[in-house]
Amino acid sequence: QVQVVEAGGDLVQAGGSLNLSCTASGLSFDDYTVGWFRQAPGKEREGVSCFNWSEGRTYYSDSAKGRFTFSRDNAKNTLYLQMSNLKPEDTAVYYCVADPNFTSERMCNYPATTLKHWGQGTQVTVSA
């Protein structure tokens, strides 16, 4: 049974930083394209950062470039999203996802509902 679990969401002030983590059981992240998505109230789930192991390339959305950094620890089967200079518009539930079938850029721009293994999400709230 596959289980994906995110952690690290919190309430922070604008300009602050957070480091999200994502672990999985029942699958090995290095067999999948992996990514971070977010969903704000009333909006669709959108790709923030995605990584494909064979490409060795990390894709970032325009809103994430320069502020967010994707990383992973293969030994711990854990993904991270380091977020800095947070803005109120970054407020959302952040999700981790793994799917075997995409390049990094395509996954981050693909309809989220079709992607395979999701976590339950972690809430990030940025106050002005």
C-alpha positions as protocol buffer text, in pm:
chain_id: "A"
residue {
  index: 1
  type: GLN
  ca { x: 0 y: 0 z: 0 }
}
residue {
  index: 2
  type: VAL
  ca { x: 138 y: 337 z: -105 }
}
residue {
  index: 3
  type: GLN
  ca { x: 135 y: 620 z: 145 }
}
residue {
  index: 4
  type: VAL
  ca { x: 272 y: 970 z: 82 }
}
residue {
  index: 5
  type: VAL
  ca { x: 294 y: 1210 z: 376 }
}
residue {
  index: 6
  type: GLU
  ca { x: 379 y: 1580 z: 378 }
}
residue {
  index: 7
  type: ALA
  ca { x: 488 y: 1781 z: 680 }
}
residue {
  index: 8
  type: GLY
  ca { x: 620 y: 2124 z: 768 }
}
residue {
  index: 9
  type: GLY
  ca { x: 332 y: 2356 z: 692 }
}
residue {
  index: 10
  type: ASP
  ca { x: 279 y: 2643 z: 933 }
}
residue {
  index: 11
  type: LEU
  ca { x: 165 y: 3001 z: 979 }
}
residue {
  index: 12
  type: VAL
  ca { x: 443 y: 3246 z: 895 }
}
residue {
  index: 13
  type: GLN
  ca { x: 473 y: 3617 z: 831 }
}
residue {
  index: 14
  type: ALA
  ca { x: 540 y: 3755 z: 487 }
}
residue {
  index: 15
  type: GLY
  ca { x: 912 y: 3740 z: 411 }
}
residue {
  index: 16
  type: GLY
  ca { x: 957 y: 3430 z: 623 }
}
residue {
  index: 17
  type: SER
  ca { x: 1070 y: 3081 z: 529 }
}
residue {
  index: 18
  type: LEU
  ca { x: 945 y: 2725 z: 560 }
}
residue {
  index: 19
  type: ASN
  ca { x: 1086 y: 2385 z: 471 }
}
residue {
  index: 20
  type: LEU
  ca { x: 832 y: 2124 z: 368 }
}
residue {
  index: 21
  type: SER
  ca { x: 911 y: 1754 z: 360 }
}
residue {
  index: 22
  type: CYS
  ca { x: 750 y: 1455 z: 194 }
}
residue {
  index: 23
  type: THR
  ca { x: 811 y: 1090 z: 271 }
}
residue {
  index: 24
  type: ALA
  ca { x: 665 y: 778 z: 114 }
}
residue {
  index: 25
  type: SER
  ca { x: 613 y: 416 z: 199 }
}
residue {
  index: 26
  type: GLY
  ca { x: 528 y: 151 z: -54 }
}
residue {
  index: 27
  type: LEU
  ca { x: 714 y: 326 z: -333 }
}
residue {
  index: 28
  type: SER
  ca { x: 1060 y: 456 z: -401 }
}
residue {
  index: 29
  type: PHE
  ca { x: 1067 y: 815 z: -518 }
}
residue {
  index: 30
  type: ASP
  ca { x: 1355 y: 749 z: -754 }
}
residue {
  index: 31
  type: ASP
  ca { x: 1127 y: 530 z: -967 }
}
residue {
  index: 32
  type: TYR
  ca { x: 892 y: 825 z: -1028 }
}
residue {
  index: 33
  type: THR
  ca { x: 875 y: 1180 z: -1145 }
}
residue {
  index: 34
  type: VAL
  ca { x: 800 y: 1374 z: -826 }
}
residue {
  index: 35
  type: GLY
  ca { x: 664 y: 1714 z: -751 }
}
residue {
  index: 36
  type: TRP
  ca { x: 512 y: 1971 z: -525 }
}
residue {
  index: 37
  type: PHE
  ca { x: 172 y: 2121 z: -605 }
}
residue {
  index: 38
  type: ARG
  ca { x: -42 y: 2368 z: -415 }
}
residue {
  index: 39
  type: GLN
  ca { x: -408 y: 2457 z: -397 }
}
residue {
  index: 40
  type: ALA
  ca { x: -539 y: 2786 z: -267 }
}
residue {
  index: 41
  type: PRO
  ca { x: -906 y: 2825 z: -167 }
}
residue {
  index: 42
  type: GLY
  ca { x: -1126 y: 2851 z: -473 }
}
residue {
  index: 43
  type: LYS
  ca { x: -841 y: 2777 z: -712 }
}
residue {
  index: 44
  type: GLU
  ca { x: -721 y: 2476 z: -907 }
}
residue {
  index: 45
  type: ARG
  ca { x: -427 y: 2271 z: -787 }
}
residue {
  index: 46
  type: GLU
  ca { x: -112 y: 2401 z: -957 }
}
residue {
  index: 47
  type: GLY
  ca { x: 238 y: 2264 z: -1002 }
}
residue {
  index: 48
  type: VAL
  ca { x: 511 y: 2445 z: -808 }
}
residue {
  index: 49
  type: SER
  ca { x: 821 y: 2231 z: -861 }
}
residue {
  index: 50
  type: CYS
  ca { x: 876 y: 1894 z: -1028 }
}
residue {
  index: 51
  type: PHE
  ca { x: 1178 y: 1669 z: -1070 }
}
residue {
  index: 52
  type: ASN
  ca { x: 1252 y: 1382 z: -1305 }
}
residue {
  index: 53
  type: TRP
  ca { x: 1540 y: 1153 z: -1209 }
}
residue {
  index: 54
  type: SER
  ca { x: 1651 y: 1056 z: -1558 }
}
residue {
  index: 55
  type: GLU
  ca { x: 1647 y: 1418 z: -1676 }
}
residue {
  index: 56
  type: GLY
  ca { x: 1820 y: 1531 z: -1360 }
}
residue {
  index: 57
  type: ARG
  ca { x: 1625 y: 1852 z: -1404 }
}
residue {
  index: 58
  type: THR
  ca { x: 1407 y: 2048 z: -1167 }
}
residue {
  index: 59
  type: TYR
  ca { x: 1122 y: 2253 z: -1307 }
}
residue {
  index: 60
  type: TYR
  ca { x: 988 y: 2556 z: -1117 }
}
residue {
  index: 61
  type: SER
  ca { x: 674 y: 2752 z: -1184 }
}
residue {
  index: 62
  type: ASP
  ca { x: 719 y: 3124 z: -1244 }
}
residue {
  index: 63
  type: SER
  ca { x: 587 y: 3199 z: -896 }
}
residue {
  index: 64
  type: ALA
  ca { x: 842 y: 2964 z: -739 }
}
residue {
  index: 65
  type: LYS
  ca { x: 1155 y: 3063 z: -933 }
}
residue {
  index: 66
  type: GLY
  ca { x: 1417 y: 3230 z: -719 }
}
residue {
  index: 67
  type: ARG
  ca { x: 1228 y: 3169 z: -394 }
}
residue {
  index: 68
  type: PHE
  ca { x: 1163 y: 2793 z: -370 }
}
residue {
  index: 69
  type: THR
  ca { x: 1419 y: 2513 z: -387 }
}
residue {
  index: 70
  type: PHE
  ca { x: 1344 y: 2147 z: -446 }
}
residue {
  index: 71
  type: SER
  ca { x: 1576 y: 1887 z: -298 }
}
residue {
  index: 72
  type: ARG
  ca { x: 1571 y: 1518 z: -210 }
}
residue {
  index: 73
  type: ASP
  ca { x: 1743 y: 1267 z: 15 }
}
residue {
  index: 74
  type: ASN
  ca { x: 1743 y: 935 z: -166 }
}
residue {
  index: 75
  type: ALA
  ca { x: 1863 y: 740 z: 137 }
}
residue {
  index: 76
  type: LYS
  ca { x: 1563 y: 864 z: 336 }
}
residue {
  index: 77
  type: ASN
  ca { x: 1321 y: 849 z: 41 }
}
residue {
  index: 78
  type: THR
  ca { x: 1230 y: 1207 z: 126 }
}
residue {
  index: 79
  type: LEU
  ca { x: 1162 y: 1518 z: -79 }
}
residue {
  index: 80
  type: TYR
  ca { x: 1191 y: 1876 z: 42 }
}
residue {
  index: 81
  type: LEU
  ca { x: 1064 y: 2215 z: -67 }
}
residue {
  index: 82
  type: GLN
  ca { x: 1256 y: 2503 z: 86 }
}
residue {
  index: 83
  type: MET
  ca { x: 1047 y: 2818 z: 57 }
}
residue {
  index: 84
  type: SER
  ca { x: 1184 y: 3163 z: 129 }
}
residue {
  index: 85
  type: ASN
  ca { x: 1060 y: 3521 z: 97 }
}
residue {
  index: 86
  type: LEU
  ca { x: 707 y: 3390 z: 138 }
}
residue {
  index: 87
  type: LYS
  ca { x: 416 y: 3606 z: 26 }
}
residue {
  index: 88
  type: PRO
  ca { x: 48 y: 3603 z: 127 }
}
residue {
  index: 89
  type: GLU
  ca { x: -35 y: 3467 z: -220 }
}
residue {
  index: 90
  type: ASP
  ca { x: 169 y: 3156 z: -134 }
}
residue {
  index: 91
  type: THR
  ca { x: -102 y: 3061 z: 115 }
}
residue {
  index: 92
  type: ALA
  ca { x: -232 y: 2718 z: 11 }
}
residue {
  index: 93
  type: VAL
  ca { x: -237 y: 2351 z: 92 }
}
residue {
  index: 94
  type: TYR
  ca { x: 86 y: 2205 z: -43 }
}
residue {
  index: 95
  type: TYR
  ca { x: 84 y: 1853 z: -181 }
}
residue {
  index: 96
  type: CYS
  ca { x: 353 y: 1606 z: -279 }
}
residue {
  index: 97
  type: VAL
  ca { x: 290 y: 1379 z: -578 }
}
residue {
  index: 98
  type: ALA
  ca { x: 464 y: 1094 z: -758 }
}
residue {
  index: 99
  type: ASP
  ca { x: 382 y: 961 z: -1104 }
}
residue {
  index: 100
  type: PRO
  ca { x: 590 y: 740 z: -1334 }
}
residue {
  index: 101
  type: ASN
  ca { x: 496 y: 891 z: -1667 }
}
residue {
  index: 102
  type: PHE
  ca { x: 619 y: 1248 z: -1707 }
}
residue {
  index: 103
  type: THR
  ca { x: 906 y: 1483 z: -1765 }
}
residue {
  index: 104
  type: SER
  ca { x: 943 y: 1739 z: -1489 }
}
residue {
  index: 105
  type: GLU
  ca { x: 794 y: 2032 z: -1682 }
}
residue {
  index: 106
  type: ARG
  ca { x: 507 y: 1829 z: -1824 }
}
residue {
  index: 107
  type: MET
  ca { x: 411 y: 1693 z: -1484 }
}
residue {
  index: 108
  type: CYS
  ca { x: 397 y: 2037 z: -1327 }
}
residue {
  index: 109
  type: ASN
  ca { x: 171 y: 2160 z: -1607 }
}
residue {
  index: 110
  type: TYR
  ca { x: -51 y: 1852 z: -1635 }
}
residue {
  index: 111
  type: PRO
  ca { x: -405 y: 1832 z: -1495 }
}
residue {
  index: 112
  type: ALA
  ca { x: -346 y: 1745 z: -1133 }
}
residue {
  index: 113
  type: THR
  ca { x: -646 y: 1512 z: -1105 }
}
residue {
  index: 114
  type: THR
  ca { x: -481 y: 1261 z: -1336 }
}
residue {
  index: 115
  type: LEU
  ca { x: -156 y: 1223 z: -1141 }
}
residue {
  index: 116
  type: LYS
  ca { x: -112 y: 906 z: -948 }
}
residue {
  index: 117
  type: HIS
  ca { x: 14 y: 912 z: -587 }
}
residue {
  index: 118
  type: TRP
  ca { x: -80 y: 1210 z: -370 }
}
residue {
  index: 119
  type: GLY
  ca { x: -22 y: 1296 z: -9 }
}
residue {
  index: 120
  type: GLN
  ca { x: -289 y: 1450 z: 212 }
}
residue {
  index: 121
  type: GLY
  ca { x: -133 y: 1797 z: 200 }
}
residue {
  index: 122
  type: THR
  ca { x: 10 y: 2039 z: 452 }
}
residue {
  index: 123
  type: GLN
  ca { x: -128 y: 2390 z: 513 }
}
residue {
  index: 124
  type: VAL
  ca { x: 94 y: 2691 z: 456 }
}
residue {
  index: 125
  type: THR
  ca { x: -48 y: 3026 z: 565 }
}
residue {
  index: 126
  type: VAL
  ca { x: 141 y: 3349 z: 506 }
}
residue {
  index: 127
  type: SER
  ca { x: 18 y: 3655 z: 691 }
}
residue {
  index: 128
  type: ALA
  ca { x: 72 y: 4006 z: 559 }
}
